[in-house]
Amino acid sequence: MPSYFEPQVCCLSIYITQLSQNVYSFLHAPLIVVLVVAYSLHLMQYIPVKNERVLGIVAKTGKQHRVDIQASVHAVLPELAFQGATKRNKPTLQVGQVVYAQITRAHRVLEPEISCVESSGKAGGLGPLDSGYLHRCSLGLCRKLLAEQCTVLQALGKHFKFECVVGMNGLVLVNSDKLVHTIAITNAISSSEFMSEEQCSAMVQQIVDTL
């Protein structure tokens, strides 16, 4: 398990211990309870938001594919929700396959629904992904990677040729021409979450020097 998970899990366990030893905290310090719940959701569980783009893993195939998007329930992916798909001509998905999709329905009661086409009817980069290393990270890091000026991705781009697909749901897919580069890039991304711009640049240079 990546090292960046360790302090986060440790911090969460400290909060839980404090609450169990002081039951009155639920009454006198409700803010702490809210923080613990929000913190755990931020790290582990994605709450679907309409129009956000996510990475998902096909859990069950059929007319309504079931896709794990790291939410409390699987999302529904209609078999015709692909560019140019018809009843006779549609993509054949496999269990375990990764798809890049957009949330089209986010409801408190109904299952979330996703689609691999934009409102224009075009794929726009959405669809099944056949290669790459899928990595789980915090939702906060995903938002950092999607920023216009992401230091770690810019620094890595100076030394490696790679593709990086980021989902708003805490999943990142990295692909490059060499496995060793894919692993190095993934490690750099996961380690960069709490680093400054200078630290990110130095870390990437260190990785390049060791390869």
C-alpha positions in Angstrom: 0.0 0.0 0.0 1.4 3.5 -0.9 3.0 5.3 2.0 0.8 8.3 1.6 -2.1 6.3 3.1 -0.3 5.7 6.3 -0.5 9.1 8.1 -4.1 9.5 6.9 -5.3 6.1 8.4 -3.3 6.9 11.5 -5.0 10.3 11.9 -8.4 8.8 11.4 -7.9 6.1 14.0 -6.8 8.7 16.6 -10.1 10.6 16.1 -12.1 7.4 16.5 -10.2 6.4 19.7 -10.9 9.8 21.2 -14.6 9.6 20.4 -14.9 6.1 21.9 -13.2 7.1 25.1 -15.4 10.3 25.4 -18.9 9.4 24.5 -20.1 12.8 25.4 -18.2 14.2 22.4 -21.2 13.3 20.3 -23.2 15.8 22.3 -20.7 18.5 23.2 -18.5 18.4 20.1 -20.6 17.5 17.1 -18.1 19.3 14.8 -15.6 16.6 15.5 -18.0 13.9 14.4 -18.7 15.8 11.2 -15.0 16.2 10.5 -14.3 12.5 11.0 -17.2 11.6 8.6 -16.2 14.2 6.0 -12.5 13.2 6.3 -13.2 9.5 5.8 -15.5 10.2 2.8 -12.8 12.5 1.3 -10.3 9.7 1.4 -12.3 6.6 0.7 -15.7 7.1 -0.9 -16.8 9.2 -3.8 -20.1 11.0 -3.9 -21.3 11.2 -7.5 -21.8 14.7 -9.0 -23.5 15.2 -12.3 -21.2 15.9 -15.3 -18.0 14.9 -13.4 -15.7 12.5 -15.2 -14.8 9.3 -13.4 -12.8 6.1 -13.9 -14.6 2.9 -13.2 -14.1 -0.8 -13.1 -16.7 -3.0 -14.8 -18.2 -5.3 -12.1 -21.1 -6.9 -14.1 -22.0 -6.8 -17.8 -25.4 -6.8 -19.5 -27.9 -4.4 -21.0 -27.2 -2.2 -17.9 -23.5 -2.6 -17.1 -22.6 -2.2 -13.4 -19.5 -0.2 -12.8 -17.5 0.4 -9.6 -16.8 4.1 -9.4 -15.7 4.1 -5.7 -19.1 5.2 -4.5 -21.5 3.6 -2.0 -23.2 1.7 -4.9 -22.2 0.7 -8.4 -23.1 3.0 -11.2 -25.3 2.0 -14.2 -23.7 2.2 -17.7 -26.3 1.5 -20.4 -25.0 -0.7 -23.2 -25.9 2.0 -25.8 -24.1 4.8 -23.9 -21.2 4.8 -26.3 -20.5 6.8 -29.5 -22.2 5.2 -32.5 -23.5 2.3 -30.4 -26.6 0.4 -31.7 -28.3 -2.8 -30.7 -26.3 -4.6 -33.3 -23.0 -2.7 -33.0 -21.9 -1.9 -29.5 -18.7 -2.3 -27.4 -18.2 -5.6 -25.7 -17.1 -5.0 -22.1 -15.4 -7.5 -19.9 -15.6 -7.7 -16.1 -12.5 -5.9 -14.7 -12.2 -3.6 -17.6 -11.6 0.1 -17.0 -13.9 2.8 -18.5 -13.6 6.5 -18.5 -17.1 8.0 -18.2 -19.2 11.0 -17.2 -21.8 11.1 -14.5 -25.2 11.7 -16.1 -27.4 11.0 -13.0 -26.5 11.7 -9.4 -29.5 11.1 -7.1 -29.8 10.5 -3.4 -32.1 7.5 -3.9 -31.5 6.2 -7.5 -28.3 4.5 -8.6 -25.8 6.9 -10.3 -25.7 6.6 -14.0 -22.7 7.1 -16.3 -22.2 7.5 -20.0 -19.3 7.3 -22.4 -20.6 10.0 -24.7 -20.9 13.7 -24.1 -24.1 15.7 -24.6 -23.0 16.3 -28.2 -23.1 12.6 -28.9 -19.3 12.4 -29.3 -17.0 10.3 -27.2 -14.8 13.2 -26.3 -12.1 10.9 -24.9 -14.6 8.8 -23.0 -14.9 5.1 -23.3 -13.2 1.8 -22.5 -9.4 1.9 -21.6 -7.4 -1.2 -22.6 -4.0 -0.5 -21.1 -2.3 1.2 -18.2 -1.9 1.0 -14.4 -4.9 1.9 -12.4 -4.0 3.6 -9.1 -6.2 4.7 -6.2 -5.5 8.0 -4.5 -7.3 10.6 -2.4 -10.0 12.9 -4.0 -7.9 15.9 -3.0 -4.9 14.6 -5.0 -7.2 14.1 -8.1 -8.3 17.7 -8.0 -4.7 18.8 -7.7 -3.7 16.7 -10.7 -6.6 18.3 -12.7 -5.4 21.8 -12.1 -4.2 23.8 -15.1 -0.7 24.1 -13.7 0.1 20.8 -12.0 3.8 20.8 -11.0 4.4 17.1 -10.7 2.8 16.3 -14.1 4.6 19.1 -15.8 7.9 17.9 -14.3 7.3 14.3 -15.3 6.4 15.4 -18.8 9.9 16.8 -19.3 11.5 13.4 -18.9 8.8 10.8 -19.8 6.3 10.1 -22.5 3.1 9.0 -20.8 -0.6 9.2 -20.6 -2.4 10.1 -17.4 -6.2 9.8 -17.1 -7.6 11.3 -13.8 -11.1 10.6 -12.5 -12.7 12.9 -10.0 -13.5 9.8 -8.0 -10.0 9.0 -6.7 -8.7 6.8 -9.5 -5.8 7.6 -11.8 -4.7 5.5 -14.8 -1.1 5.9 -15.9 0.3 4.4 -19.1 3.8 4.7 -20.7 6.0 2.7 -23.1 8.0 1.0 -20.3 6.6 -0.7 -17.2 9.4 0.7 -15.0 8.5 4.2 -16.2 4.8 3.6 -15.4 5.7 2.5 -11.9 8.0 5.5 -11.3 5.4 8.0 -12.6 2.7 6.5 -10.4 4.9 6.6 -7.4 5.8 10.2 -8.1 2.2 11.2 -8.4 1.1 9.5 -5.2 4.1 11.0 -3.3 3.4 14.6 -4.5 0.1 15.2 -2.7 1.5 17.2 0.2 4.7 18.5 -1.5 5.5 22.0 -2.5 6.3 22.9 -6.1 10.1 22.8 -5.3 9.8 19.5 -3.6 7.9 18.0 -6.5 10.5 19.1 -9.0 13.3 17.8 -6.8 11.6 14.4 -6.3 11.0 14.0 -10.1 14.7 14.8 -10.8 15.8 12.2 -8.1 13.6 9.6 -9.8 15.1 10.4 -13.2 18.6 10.1 -11.8 17.9 6.7 -10.4 16.5 5.1 -13.6 
